């Protein structure tokens, strides 16, 4: 069968040849995965070179499925039957250069008799000096320090074990974590900026005495929440520290969903650092974790969040086709579920949140018209949290800004402020958009007023 000779083994990798041939035959990632015995995410990794396509058995499986002559993929002709390997495990994924092996390959642990020693070493490495917080409310954006700066400073001090504060009683940690999560979802950042550092301090105060893996779960979730906030505030260094601690604690406690969410936040941080290949590896490897597939609807929702993240990374890398293929895969998962799941993980997973990510992805690809078209298909009220609704209006503003529709851009930002004033005032992305509007054309009272409330003079 001819593939149009777009690529040849001399000039293209096997993955590129597989991708070109699949597209020429009109096959989706999922369809080719069904023919070869791999998941759509694993096929995508092979095509993009994230997982090297070098194993002879895998190459023969793809050549057979695509009806390619063996030589097209660098194989010798043979009449031997194709032996298909089982779906790739997380540990089969090549580790990105420069990233700790635990980030990509930290699958389920099989504990030995030495595990108590290993766990004590982990806990002593994670534990920091217990600090206490005053419990005073954070100053708002109208006071001397902007709200976002104060939140970052308090989180930094708590993570480094410095400061002065009181410790939450041990029986109240989970209740306080639930309240902090509710604060994040509702964008009550002044309250969150008090609760979250206290949770970090208190969790570490009790960590050295933890006896069971489940004792680590709450602190892992605290650090996941901290990571999401730090990413929003564009604090990459602290974000890496928080995400790494969350992942280590989740691994220690064998918390499958928490481990998957920690991988998602690490993938987001890698993407923001411009490491698109590594970000795709982390997200798609975690999505193929066999344990997630055995965790029911919640596990499928976490897989959807990871694939959704990979789709946005494809957009950031300029791969429009890859973004849309992965978005379609996430959307197919969402359609099989009832309502949003995992509200505490990335704002929840549902058909509406998949569309929300697509709006951001189309903006990143420089196609604001496609972003607005996607936005018209989702009602903000269908999004599971106030934080996600604020994100919707901010993405809408970004699309209008790219198109030069200034008045609509400002109206969308005012919509974000209406839903989540503290979120809108604290986010660096909003401040950057407003600064651009102020210097690029005619200003209005609405624009100047919003800029002033965001601390831009």
Backbone torsions as a table, in degrees:
resi	resn	phi	psi	omega
1	UNK	NA	137.0	179.0
2	UNK	-85.3	140.3	176.3
3	UNK	-104.8	11.5	179.8
4	UNK	84.7	-0.4	179.0
5	UNK	52.6	31.7	177.1
6	UNK	-66.8	-34.7	179.6
7	UNK	-131.9	151.6	173.5
8	UNK	-127.4	155.9	179.9
9	UNK	-55.6	-25.2	-178.1
10	UNK	-74.8	-24.2	-174.3
11	UNK	-117.4	-10.1	-175.5
12	UNK	-129.4	154.9	175.1
13	UNK	-78.6	159.6	175.8
14	UNK	-56.6	-37.7	179.4
15	UNK	-61.7	-41.8	178.8
16	UNK	-64.7	-38.2	179.1
17	UNK	-65.9	-42.9	177.9
18	UNK	-60.3	-46.3	-178.2
19	UNK	-61.8	-47.3	-179.3
20	UNK	-61.4	-42.8	-178.7
21	UNK	-67.8	-42.1	178.5
22	UNK	-58.3	-46.6	-179.1
23	UNK	-65.3	-39.1	180.0
24	UNK	-63.9	-31.0	179.8
25	UNK	-89.2	-0.3	177.2
26	UNK	73.1	25.8	-179.8
27	UNK	-93.5	142.1	172.3
28	UNK	-84.9	168.1	175.7
29	UNK	-57.6	-42.8	-178.1
30	UNK	-65.0	-39.0	-179.2
31	UNK	-66.7	-43.3	177.4
32	UNK	-66.7	-36.2	176.7
33	UNK	-61.2	-40.6	178.9
34	UNK	-64.7	-34.2	-179.7
35	UNK	-73.6	-28.4	-175.1
36	UNK	-105.0	-13.7	-179.3
37	UNK	90.6	15.5	178.9
38	UNK	-115.1	161.7	175.0
39	UNK	-75.1	161.1	176.1
40	UNK	-59.6	-38.3	180.0
41	UNK	-64.5	-39.8	179.6
42	UNK	-68.6	-39.3	176.0
43	UNK	-59.2	-43.4	178.9
44	UNK	-60.2	-40.7	178.8
45	UNK	-63.4	-41.7	177.9
46	UNK	-62.7	-45.3	-177.0
47	UNK	-62.7	-37.8	-175.4
48	UNK	-89.0	-2.0	-180.0
49	UNK	80.0	9.1	177.9
50	UNK	-67.1	-43.3	168.1
51	UNK	-105.4	119.7	-177.7
52	UNK	-58.1	132.2	179.8
53	UNK	-94.9	80.6	-175.1
54	UNK	-124.4	-21.2	-178.4
55	UNK	-65.6	129.0	-175.2
56	UNK	-61.9	-40.7	179.9
57	UNK	-63.1	-39.8	178.6
58	UNK	-67.8	-43.7	179.4
59	UNK	-59.9	-41.6	179.8
60	UNK	-66.9	-34.7	177.9
61	UNK	-62.5	-41.6	179.5
62	UNK	-71.4	-40.5	178.5
63	UNK	-61.3	-41.1	179.8
64	UNK	-65.8	-45.8	-176.8
65	UNK	-65.6	-35.0	-176.8
66	UNK	-95.7	1.7	-179.6
67	UNK	57.0	41.9	177.2
68	UNK	-93.5	143.7	171.3
69	UNK	-63.5	140.0	-177.1
70	UNK	-52.0	-36.5	-177.7
71	UNK	-61.7	-24.8	-179.1
72	UNK	-62.3	-27.8	178.6
73	UNK	-108.3	19.5	176.1
74	UNK	79.3	19.7	-177.9
75	UNK	-102.6	151.7	173.2
76	UNK	-78.7	147.9	178.2
77	UNK	-63.9	140.0	-179.7
78	UNK	-154.4	153.6	175.4
79	UNK	-103.7	4.1	-179.7
80	UNK	-67.0	144.4	179.5
81	UNK	-66.3	150.5	177.4
82	UNK	-76.5	129.4	175.5
83	UNK	-105.4	113.4	-176.4
84	UNK	-88.8	131.2	178.1
85	UNK	-79.3	156.8	173.9
86	UNK	-65.6	166.2	178.6
87	UNK	-53.9	143.2	-177.5
88	UNK	-62.1	139.6	174.3
89	UNK	-89.6	165.8	-179.9
90	UNK	-56.6	-39.5	-177.8
91	UNK	-67.8	-13.2	179.0
92	UNK	-78.4	-10.9	-173.2
93	UNK	-82.1	132.7	179.2
94	UNK	-64.2	138.9	-179.4
95	UNK	-79.3	130.0	177.1
96	UNK	-62.0	142.4	179.1
97	UNK	-59.1	133.6	174.8
98	UNK	87.6	-1.5	179.5
99	UNK	-111.3	141.7	178.4
100	UNK	-58.5	143.2	-178.9
101	UNK	-58.7	-33.2	-177.1
102	UNK	-63.8	-25.4	-178.1
103	UNK	-66.4	-40.7	-174.5
104	UNK	-96.9	-38.8	-170.1
105	UNK	-108.7	13.8	-176.0
106	UNK	-76.2	71.5	-179.2
107	UNK	-79.8	-166.8	-177.8
108	UNK	-61.1	142.2	-177.6
109	UNK	-89.8	143.1	173.8
110	UNK	-114.9	97.1	-167.7
111	UNK	-73.6	141.7	176.5
112	UNK	-109.0	-173.2	179.7
113	UNK	-66.8	-19.2	-178.9
114	UNK	-86.1	-2.7	-175.3
115	UNK	-58.7	-40.0	177.6
116	UNK	-56.4	-37.0	177.6
117	UNK	-66.3	-45.9	179.8
118	UNK	-60.8	-39.5	-178.5
119	UNK	-67.6	-40.3	178.5
120	UNK	-64.0	-37.6	177.6
121	UNK	-64.0	-41.1	178.3
122	UNK	-61.9	-46.1	-176.7
123	UNK	-66.4	-39.4	179.5
124	UNK	-67.9	-31.7	177.4
125	UNK	-71.7	-31.2	-179.6
126	UNK	-84.1	-30.7	-172.1
127	UNK	-63.8	138.9	175.4
128	UNK	-122.7	165.3	179.0
129	UNK	-59.8	130.5	-179.3
130	UNK	-64.9	131.2	176.5
131	UNK	-118.7	171.3	179.5
132	UNK	-131.8	148.3	177.4
133	UNK	-106.5	155.1	-177.6
134	UNK	-75.8	-24.3	-178.7
135	UNK	83.8	0.2	179.9
136	UNK	-73.3	149.1	177.4
137	UNK	-66.9	149.6	178.5
138	UNK	-72.1	146.3	172.1
139	UNK	-66.5	146.1	-179.5
140	UNK	-85.1	-179.3	-176.4
141	UNK	-65.8	-18.7	-178.7
142	UNK	-85.7	-8.1	178.5
143	UNK	-91.8	-164.8	-169.6
144	UNK	-64.0	-44.0	-177.5
145	UNK	-106.8	134.7	176.4
146	UNK	-60.6	149.6	-176.4
147	UNK	-56.6	-45.5	-178.3
148	UNK	-60.9	-40.7	-179.6
149	UNK	-64.2	-39.3	-179.4
150	UNK	-68.0	-41.8	178.7
151	UNK	-60.9	-44.5	-179.7
152	UNK	-62.4	-43.3	-179.0
153	UNK	-62.2	-41.1	-179.6
154	UNK	-69.3	-39.9	177.0
155	UNK	-64.7	-42.6	178.6
156	UNK	-58.6	-47.6	-178.6
157	UNK	-63.0	-41.9	-179.8
158	UNK	-64.9	-40.5	-179.5
159	UNK	-69.6	-27.9	178.1
160	UNK	-90.3	-6.4	177.4
161	UNK	77.0	30.8	178.1
162	UNK	-120.6	159.9	-180.0
163	UNK	120.4	-167.8	-179.4
164	UNK	-140.7	121.6	-175.4
165	UNK	-166.2	172.1	178.6
166	UNK	-100.6	154.9	-177.1
167	UNK	-101.8	137.9	178.1
168	UNK	-69.1	136.5	176.0
169	UNK	-56.4	140.6	-172.9
170	UNK	-56.5	-35.0	-179.1
171	UNK	-72.9	-6.3	-175.9
172	UNK	-108.1	1.4	-175.4
173	UNK	-60.9	-47.5	-177.5
174	UNK	-65.4	-41.0	177.6
175	UNK	-61.9	-43.1	-179.3
176	UNK	-68.6	-34.2	176.5
177	UNK	-65.2	-41.3	177.0
178	UNK	-60.5	-39.6	178.6
179	UNK	-67.6	-39.1	178.2
180	UNK	-64.5	-40.6	177.4
181	UNK	-63.2	-40.7	176.6
182	UNK	-63.9	-37.6	176.7
183	UNK	-62.2	-43.3	179.8
184	UNK	-63.8	-46.6	-178.7
185	UNK	-61.0	-33.7	-179.1
186	UNK	-93.4	1.6	-179.5
187	UNK	60.1	36.8	174.4
188	UNK	-90.8	76.1	-169.1
189	UNK	-73.9	-29.6	177.7
190	UNK	-61.5	-43.9	177.4
191	UNK	-69.5	-41.3	-179.8
192	UNK	-62.0	-36.7	-179.6
193	UNK	-66.3	-15.6	173.2
194	UNK	-93.0	-46.5	-174.1
195	UNK	-67.4	-44.0	-171.2
196	UNK	-65.9	-46.0	176.1
197	UNK	-61.3	-37.7	177.7
198	UNK	-63.5	-37.7	177.8
199	UNK	-64.9	-41.5	177.8
200	UNK	-62.3	-48.9	179.7
201	UNK	-59.8	-46.3	-176.7
202	UNK	-68.4	-41.6	179.5
203	UNK	-59.8	-40.4	178.5
204	UNK	-72.7	-29.7	178.5
205	UNK	-63.3	-34.1	-178.0
206	UNK	-96.4	-12.5	-172.5
207	UNK	-60.8	-43.8	-178.0
208	UNK	-60.4	-22.1	180.0
209	UNK	-94.2	1.3	-177.4
210	UNK	-64.3	135.0	-177.3
211	UNK	-108.8	-26.3	-174.6
212	UNK	-118.5	150.9	176.5
213	UNK	-54.9	-34.3	-178.9
214	UNK	-66.8	-19.7	178.5
215	UNK	-65.1	-21.0	-176.7
216	UNK	-88.5	-13.5	-170.9
217	UNK	-62.3	-43.9	-176.2
218	UNK	-62.9	-44.1	-179.2
219	UNK	-66.8	-36.5	175.6
220	UNK	-58.9	-42.6	179.9
221	UNK	-69.3	-33.3	174.8
222	UNK	-60.5	-45.4	-178.9
223	UNK	-68.7	-31.6	174.4
224	UNK	-63.5	-42.7	178.2
225	UNK	-64.3	-41.4	177.3
226	UNK	-61.9	-40.1	179.6
227	UNK	-62.5	-44.4	179.3
228	UNK	-60.4	-41.1	179.6
229	UNK	-67.6	-42.1	-178.7
230	UNK	-66.5	-36.4	175.4
231	UNK	-62.8	-43.9	179.6
232	UNK	-60.8	-36.1	-178.7
233	UNK	-88.5	6.4	176.6
234	UNK	61.1	39.8	177.6
235	UNK	-107.4	84.2	-170.8
236	UNK	-67.1	-45.4	-174.5
237	UNK	-62.0	-49.7	177.4
238	UNK	-64.1	-34.2	177.9
239	UNK	-60.5	-43.9	177.5
240	UNK	-59.6	-43.8	-178.8
241	UNK	-62.4	-45.8	-178.3
242	UNK	-65.3	-43.3	-178.9
243	UNK	-65.4	-38.9	179.4
244	UNK	-65.5	-40.7	177.5
245	UNK	-65.5	-40.7	178.2
246	UNK	-60.5	-43.4	-178.4
247	UNK	-65.8	-43.1	-179.7
248	UNK	-62.8	-43.0	179.3
249	UNK	-67.3	-39.8	178.5
250	UNK	-64.6	-40.6	177.2
251	UNK	-63.7	-41.6	-178.8
252	UNK	-63.0	-35.3	-178.4
253	UNK	-96.4	3.4	-178.3
254	UNK	52.3	47.1	178.5
255	UNK	-95.6	103.1	-170.0
256	UNK	-64.2	-50.9	-178.6
257	UNK	-65.5	-40.0	178.9
258	UNK	-65.4	-39.4	177.4
259	UNK	-63.2	-41.5	177.7
260	UNK	-63.5	-41.2	179.7
261	UNK	-68.9	-35.2	176.0
262	UNK	-63.6	-39.3	176.4
263	UNK	-63.2	-38.7	179.4
264	UNK	-63.4	-43.4	-180.0
265	UNK	-67.4	-35.9	175.4
266	UNK	-63.8	-38.6	177.8
267	UNK	-64.6	-39.4	177.5
268	UNK	-62.5	-44.1	179.9
269	UNK	-64.8	-40.4	177.5
270	UNK	-63.0	-41.0	177.7
271	UNK	-62.2	-43.4	-179.2
272	UNK	-66.4	-25.5	176.1
273	UNK	-81.2	-3.2	-179.0
274	UNK	87.3	9.3	-179.9
275	UNK	-92.9	72.4	-172.3
276	UNK	-67.0	-41.1	179.3
277	UNK	-61.4	-45.8	-179.5
278	UNK	-65.4	-39.7	179.4
279	UNK	-61.8	-42.2	177.9
280	UNK	-63.7	-42.0	-179.7
281	UNK	-59.7	-48.6	-177.3
282	UNK	-62.0	-48.1	-175.5
283	UNK	-67.3	-47.5	-175.3
284	UNK	-73.8	-32.6	175.3
285	UNK	-63.6	-44.2	179.1
286	UNK	-65.2	-36.4	179.6
287	UNK	-64.3	-25.9	179.9
288	UNK	-92.8	7.4	178.4
289	UNK	-59.2	123.3	-178.5
290	UNK	-60.2	-33.1	-180.0
291	UNK	-64.2	-37.3	177.5
292	UNK	-62.4	-39.5	-179.0
293	UNK	-65.9	-21.3	-179.9
294	UNK	-96.6	7.2	-173.9
295	UNK	-102.9	20.4	174.6
296	UNK	70.7	-152.5	-175.7
297	UNK	-62.2	-38.7	179.5
298	UNK	-63.1	-39.9	177.4
299	UNK	-65.0	-40.6	176.7
300	UNK	-64.2	-37.4	177.6
301	UNK	-65.1	-41.4	178.0
302	UNK	-64.3	-38.8	175.2
303	UNK	-60.4	-40.5	178.2
304	UNK	-62.2	-41.8	178.2
305	UNK	-62.1	-39.2	179.9
306	UNK	-68.8	-42.4	178.4
307	UNK	-66.9	-38.7	176.0
308	UNK	-58.6	-42.6	177.8
309	UNK	-64.5	-41.1	178.2
310	UNK	-62.9	-36.6	178.6
311	UNK	-62.6	-42.4	179.6
312	UNK	-67.1	-35.4	176.5
313	UNK	-63.7	-40.9	176.3
314	UNK	-58.2	-39.7	178.1
315	UNK	-63.8	-44.4	180.0
316	UNK	-62.9	-28.3	178.1
317	UNK	-84.7	-0.5	178.9
318	UNK	83.9	15.6	-177.2
319	UNK	-99.7	88.1	-177.0
320	UNK	-65.4	-44.4	-178.6
321	UNK	-63.1	-43.7	178.6
322	UNK	-62.6	-40.9	178.2
323	UNK	-59.4	-45.0	-175.9
324	UNK	-71.6	-36.2	177.5
325	UNK	-63.8	-46.0	-179.0
326	UNK	-69.9	-36.1	175.9
327	UNK	-62.4	-41.6	178.0
328	UNK	-62.2	-37.7	179.1
329	UNK	-65.8	-43.2	177.7
330	UNK	-64.1	-40.3	-180.0
331	UNK	-63.2	-37.6	178.9
332	UNK	-64.4	-38.3	175.5
333	UNK	-63.2	-43.8	-177.1
334	UNK	-64.2	-36.2	-178.4
335	UNK	-65.5	-23.5	-179.5
336	UNK	-83.4	-1.6	-175.8
337	UNK	-111.7	159.4	177.2
338	UNK	-104.9	110.2	175.9
339	UNK	72.5	171.1	180.0
340	UNK	-71.0	140.7	175.4
341	UNK	-120.8	158.7	175.7
342	UNK	57.7	54.0	179.0
343	UNK	-57.6	-30.1	-179.2
344	UNK	-80.1	-4.1	-179.8
345	UNK	-113.1	101.5	176.7
346	UNK	65.1	20.5	178.7
347	UNK	85.8	7.7	178.3
348	UNK	98.8	162.7	179.4
349	UNK	-127.6	126.5	179.1
350	UNK	-164.4	174.6	176.9
351	UNK	-59.0	-37.4	-179.9
352	UNK	-66.2	-39.3	-179.1
353	UNK	-72.3	-30.5	174.6
354	UNK	-62.8	-43.6	178.1
355	UNK	-64.0	-39.2	178.2
356	UNK	-58.2	-44.2	178.0
357	UNK	-65.2	-33.8	179.0
358	UNK	-66.4	-36.3	176.5
359	UNK	-58.1	-48.2	179.0
360	UNK	-61.5	-41.5	-177.3
361	UNK	-65.5	-42.9	178.9
362	UNK	-64.3	-37.5	174.4
363	UNK	-60.5	-43.4	-179.1
364	UNK	-64.2	-32.5	178.2
365	UNK	-78.5	-1.8	-179.8
366	UNK	77.3	28.1	179.9
367	UNK	-121.8	72.6	-177.4
368	UNK	-63.6	-26.2	177.9
369	UNK	-64.9	-42.8	176.5
370	UNK	-66.5	-34.8	177.9
371	UNK	-63.1	-44.0	179.3
372	UNK	-67.0	-36.1	177.4
373	UNK	-62.6	-42.0	177.0
374	UNK	-65.5	-39.1	-178.5
375	UNK	-62.8	-32.5	-179.5
376	UNK	-68.8	-14.9	-177.3
377	UNK	-92.3	-2.0	-178.9
378	UNK	-127.2	135.5	175.0
379	UNK	-90.5	128.5	-179.8
380	UNK	-52.3	-34.5	-179.6
381	UNK	-64.5	-20.1	179.5
382	UNK	-78.3	-13.8	179.0
383	UNK	-74.9	142.3	-166.0
384	UNK	-75.1	-18.0	-177.3
385	UNK	-139.4	161.8	174.5
386	UNK	-60.8	-38.7	-179.2
387	UNK	-60.7	-41.6	178.6
388	UNK	-68.3	-35.1	178.0
389	UNK	-67.0	-39.4	176.7
390	UNK	-62.5	-39.2	177.2
391	UNK	-62.1	-39.3	178.5
392	UNK	-58.0	-49.9	-177.5
393	UNK	-67.8	-33.8	177.1
394	UNK	-67.3	-41.5	176.9
395	UNK	-65.1	-37.5	175.9
396	UNK	-60.5	-44.8	178.4
397	UNK	-61.0	-40.2	178.8
398	UNK	-60.7	-43.7	179.1
399	UNK	-63.5	-46.1	178.5
400	UNK	-62.3	-38.7	179.2
401	UNK	-62.7	-41.3	179.0
402	UNK	-63.9	-31.1	-179.7
403	UNK	-86.5	-1.9	-179.6
404	UNK	76.0	17.5	-179.8
405	UNK	-92.9	80.1	-168.1
406	UNK	-63.4	-46.6	-176.4
407	UNK	-62.8	-41.4	178.7
408	UNK	-68.6	-32.8	176.7
409	UNK	-62.4	-46.5	-180.0
410	UNK	-65.1	-40.8	179.0
411	UNK	-61.6	-39.3	178.5
412	UNK	-65.8	-39.8	177.3
413	UNK	-65.5	-37.0	175.9
414	UNK	-66.5	-32.8	174.6
415	UNK	-64.0	-41.7	176.3
416	UNK	-62.0	-42.2	179.9
417	UNK	-66.0	-37.8	178.5
418	UNK	-58.9	-43.4	-178.1
419	UNK	-77.3	-38.7	-171.7
420	UNK	-147.5	78.8	-176.8
421	UNK	-60.4	-42.8	-177.4
422	UNK	-67.5	-38.2	175.4
423	UNK	-61.0	-48.4	-176.6
424	UNK	-64.8	-40.9	-177.4
425	UNK	-72.3	-27.0	-173.5
426	UNK	-92.2	-23.3	-170.8
427	UNK	-75.1	125.6	176.6
428	UNK	-58.1	-34.5	-178.7
429	UNK	-63.2	-38.5	178.2
430	UNK	-68.4	-43.2	180.0
431	UNK	-61.4	-40.3	179.2
432	UNK	-65.2	-40.8	179.3
433	UNK	-64.3	-42.9	178.8
434	UNK	-64.6	-41.7	179.4
435	UNK	-60.4	-40.2	177.7
436	UNK	-64.1	-39.6	178.6
437	UNK	-65.4	-38.0	-177.1
438	UNK	-65.8	-32.3	-175.1
439	UNK	-100.3	-5.2	-172.2
440	UNK	-103.9	-3.8	-177.9
441	UNK	179.9	-165.7	-177.0
442	UNK	-65.7	136.6	178.7
443	UNK	-100.7	161.2	179.0
444	UNK	-128.2	162.9	176.7
445	UNK	-56.9	-38.5	179.1
446	UNK	-61.9	-45.0	-179.6
447	UNK	-65.1	-46.9	-178.5
448	UNK	-64.7	-37.8	179.6
449	UNK	-65.5	-44.6	179.3
450	UNK	-64.4	-41.9	178.8
451	UNK	-59.6	-43.0	179.8
452	UNK	-63.4	-39.8	179.5
453	UNK	-68.2	-22.9	176.6
454	UNK	-90.2	4.8	178.4
455	UNK	82.6	17.5	179.3
456	UNK	-102.6	119.4	-176.4
457	UNK	-107.7	NA	NA
